[in-house]
């Protein structure tokens, strides 16, 4: 959709490139700032097309859950998805429509994730590591664990490092690929990165197929090797979207020592399981694993303050939903106990909502809980410098800028 959306204000933009430069270079959340200035619904100019950004929880629920007839698909390779779909292939996470094949694959993938406890091996060390090294280690370990969950065997650690780094590089160039004009250097580098990723993952698929039926093949039968590769590749993107809230969660705990101490006691004694759950939910509220969710309006319909024409690409901005003042008191504060005080489900959606919510939701929440729990039990997390903004600048995988250090706890 290239024509300007009628009846809505727009986020900051420039001629020809719209908001792309702002999105590419900002070190803060442009969309949260726009929502503060313009309200819950506003336009975003992506140069070649326009999208409608919504941030009110009621509108988000309408788009994602209540009106699947009005918002039946993701809009294919348009809007925010234009740069991501080409290198993720035809896996479940990039599937456009809720057709019979989507339902079959989703049912099978749900069985795959239900059959495995996340990150059962947490023997990797994070001591004496920088925050960037911690993020990279977590991304590698998540790649290894997801590949093992899908293919039934652990991949080579060096290759897993290469996959995690390759996905991270592709994510970092998300907005650059959307700028107008030819980008021969970027295009060549992207082709090399995609080819390298596909080659490594294809090797894992062939290795697993030569030994036994993988969990993916057992639960989602009839897939070609290329389809298995695409399915694995699309799920491996979770390595970044899981590592980001893990690292931010450690930063939040470093800057809230009372919460850290209470969480450590709850983990050690098992006497306050609710507080452990509340803490993980609060981490995901402030740094959700899903930053945006795109849908296409199939017919004219009405959201709270705007008429949405058929064909409009609608972006649910999850950080705004998670900070909406109508639903959250002190929305920028890190206060886990809020989840035991008030109704929160309608305004909490770190894994999406409705029929297309994340099929690996339980796996992801379990992985975050396990990593943060293991770190807190063995380390004191201390802040370095001033607190960073809790919602980092946007890319396909958000760029965290926390600063903390891990110090081993002395045996008592």
N, C-alpha and C positions, 0 to 999 in steps of 0.2 A: 504494500500500500504506500504510494508516494505522495498523495495529496494530503494537505494539512488536515488534522482532525479538527472538527468544528466544535465550538462551545467549551474548549478546555484551554488552560494556560500551558505554557511549555517550559521545560527545564532550560537552563542556560545553553545557548547554541551559537554556532558561527555559520556564515554563509557556506553553502555547498557541502560541508562536512557535518553540519548539525552539532550534536553533542559528543561526537566521537572523540575529538581531541580531549574534551573534559574527562570523558570516561577512561581514556587511555593514560592520562598523565596525573589524574587526581590522586592524592594521598589521603583522601577522606571520602566519605560516602556521598557522592553527588546526589543520589536519589533521596536519601534521608534529608539532606539540606533542601532539596526541591520540595519535598513534602512539608517541611516546616514552613516554607515560604508560600506554597501554592495550595496546600491541602492534600487530601487523600487521593485525589485523582488528577493526573496531569499528562500532557503529551511529552514524548521523547523522540527527538529527531535523530534518526540513524543514517542520515545522508540520503540513501536511496529509498528509504521507507520510514514510516512513522509507526510508533507503538503507543498504546495507552497503558500507563502505569497505574495500578490500583494498590492501595495500602490499608483500606479499612477492612477489619476482619469480616464484617458482614458481606462486603463485596467479594472478598477472597473466597469465602465459603460458597457464595452463589456461583462463581466462575468454576471452582474446582470440584464442588460436591453436589450442589443443589440443582444445577441445570446442565447435566451432561448432554442434553439434546441441543442446547444453545451453544455449548463449547465442547464439541465432540473430539477435537484433535489438537495437536500441538502447533499446527501451522507449517508443518514440513520444514524445509530449509530456508525459512524466512525469519525476519526479526532477529531476536537474540540467538536463534538457532542456526543462522546462516553460516557461521564460521565453525560451529561445533559438529554438525551432522556429517560433513564430508570425511572427517578423520575418525569418526566413531563407528561408521558402517551401519549395518542393519541389525543391531542388537536390540534387546527389549527396552533399554533405557532411551533409545532414540526412535522407537517405533511411533509412527505418527497417529494412526487411527486405532480405536478399540474394536478391531475386527476379530474374527474367530481365531486366527493364528496368534494374535496378541494374547487372547484369553488362554490359549493352550500353553504358550510359552510362559506366561505369568504364573499359571498354576504350577507348572513344572519347576520354575525358578524358586517359587515359594517353598516347595518341598526341599530343594537343594539347601536353602539357607536355614530351614528349620532343623535339618539333620546335622548341623555343625555348630559347635561353640566357637565364638570368635576369638582369635589370637590366643589359643591355648598355650602357645610357647611364647613366654615373655622373658626369656633368658637374655635378650639383647640388653646392652648397657647404654645408659644415657648420661652417666657421670662424666664430668670434665668436658662436656660437649657444649658448643654454642647453640643458640636457639635454632639457627639455620641447620646445624648438624642434627639436632633433635628432630626437626621437621623431616629432614631427608631420611633419617633412620626409620621414623614411623611410617613414612610413605612406602619405603622398601618393604618393611615387615607386613604392611597391609596388602601390598601387591602379592607377596609370597603367600599370605594366608588366603586371600581371595582366589588366587590361582589354584591352590590346593583344594579349596572348597568346591571349585567348579570342575577341576580335572582329576582330582584324586591323588595328586602327588605334588610334593614341594618342588618348585623350580630352583634353578641355580641362583645363588645369591647375587653374583655379579650381573647376570642378565636381569634380575629383578631390579637392581640399582639402575641399570640402563633404561628399563621400562619406566620406572618412576621419574627419572630425570627427563626422559623424552616427553612424557605426558605433561610434566611441569613446564617445559619449554613451549610446548604447543599452547598451553593455557596462557602463558605470559604474553603471547602474541595475538590473543583473541581479538582485541579491538583494532590492532594494526591491519589485520586482514580484511576489515570492513571499510577502511578508508577508500575513497574513490581513487581510480587510476590504477595502472599496472604496478605490481610489486614483484619484479622478477627475482630479486635476491631473497625476499621473504618467501615467495612461492617455491623457489628451489630448495630452500632450507626446510620448509614444511614438507615437501615431497620426500626429502631424505629422511626426516624424522618419522614420517608415517610409514615409509618403506621399512625402516629399521625396526619399528615397533611391530609391524605386521609379521616381519620375518622371525623375530624372537617368539612372539605369541604362537605363530604357526608351528614353530619347532616344538613348543610345549604341547600343543594339541596333538601333533604326530607322535611324540614320545608317549603321551598318555594313552593314545589309541593303540599303540603297539603292545601295551602291557595289560590293559584291562578296560572294561567299560567305565568311563568316567561318571561321576555323579550327574553331570550335565547331560550326558548321553542317555543315562538311565531314566532321568526324570523328564527330559525333553527329547523324545525320540525323533528320528528322521531328519536330523540336521546334517547338512553337508559340512565338510571340514572348514570351508570358508565361513559358513554360518556360525559354526562353533567358535571360530576365531573372532568374528565380529561380536558375538555374545560375550566372550571373555574380555575383549577390549573395552566394550561399553561398560562392563561392571568394574573394570580396573580403574576407571576414572574416579571411583569412590576413594582411591588412595589419597587423593588430594583433598576431597571434600570431607573426609574423615580426619585427616591429620590437622587440618586448620582448626576445628573446634577443640581437638586435643591440646594443641599448643596454646591456644587462647585460654583454655580452661586452666592450664598450669599457670599462666600469667595472672588470671583472675584470683586463683588461690594464693599466689605469692603476695598479692596486694590486699588480701583479706585474711590475715593470719588467724582471726577467730573462727572463720569458716573452715580454714584448713585444719585447725586443731580439732574442731568438732567432727569434721569428716574423718580424720585419722582415728579418733576414738570410736566412732560408729563402725568403722571398718574393722578395728581391732577386736571389739567386743561383740559385734553383731547385734547390739541392743537397740539400734536406731536405724533400721533399714530404710525407713521412710525418708530420713534426712539424706541418705546417700542418693536415693531417687530424686529428691527435690534438687539436690546440687547439680546432678547431671542435666536435669530439665532446665535449670537456670543457665547453665553454660550454653546449652543449645538455644535458649531464648536470645541470649545476647550475641552469640556467634553461631547462627544456624548452619547446618551442613548444606542446606539448599538456600541459595541467595535469591533466586528468581525462578518463577514457574510460568511458562508461556502456554497460552491457549489461543485458538482462533474462533472468533464469533461466526457461527454458521448462519445466523439470522439476526435481524435487528432485535435488540433487547435493551432493557433498562437496568442500569446499576443505580446506586443511591443518588448520585448527583449528575449523571450524564447518560445520554442516549448513546448506545454502542451500535454503530452500523454493521451490517453483515460484512464479513471479510476483515474486520479489524483484528490486529494482533494485540492481545491483552497480556500484560506482564503483571503477575502478582509479586509485589516486592515484600519478601518475607521479613526483613529487618523492620520495616515500618509496621507490619502487622504485629510483630513481637514487641513493639514499643508504643503501641497506640494508647494515648492517654485515657480513652474511654474504657479501656480494659485493664490497664496496668497502672498502679500507683507507683510513683518514683520509677519510671520506666528505664532509666539509665543506671539504676542502682543494682548491684549484685547482691540479691537477697533471696537465698534458696527457700526460706520458710514461707515465702509468698504462695508457694504451691500447696501449702496446707491450710491457707487462710481464705481463699476465694475461688470462684469458678474461673478456670483458665483454658479449658479445652478448646473453646471456639477461637481463641486468639493465639494458639500455639501450634505451629505446623512446620517444624524443621525438616520433616520428611514428606512434605506435601500433604494432601488431603483428598479423600474420596477414592474412587475406583482406581485412580492412577497414582496413589501414594506409593512411596518407595517400597518395593517388594522385599528389600533387605532391611527394613526398619529395625526389627528386633536384633539382627546381626550388628547393625551400625551402633545402636544404643548400647548393646553389650560390649562392643569393642571399645567405645569411649569410656564406659564405666570401668572396664578391666584395666586399661592403660592408666587412667588417672588414679584409680585405686592402688595399683601396684607402685606407682611413683610416690604417692602420698604416704603409703605405709613404710617406705624405705628411705624417704628423703624429706628434708625440710626445704621448701621452695621459697626462695628469697627474691624480692624484686630488684631490678637494676634500673636506676634512673626513674624518670617520671612515667606515669601510666600512659600507655598508648591508647589511641581511640579504639573503642571496643568493636566497632564494625570497620574492617579494613577496606581499602580501595578495592573496587570490583574488577575481577577478571573471571574467566570461566572457573578457575580455582582462585578464591580470594587470597590476597597477599597479606599475611599477618606481619605485624611489626611489634610483637611483644618483646620484653627484655627481662629475663630472670636467670637465676642459677640454681642448680640442684646440689644440696649438701647432704651427704649420708647421715642418717640419724645414728647417734651413739646408742649402743645397746643399754637398756635400762637395768 
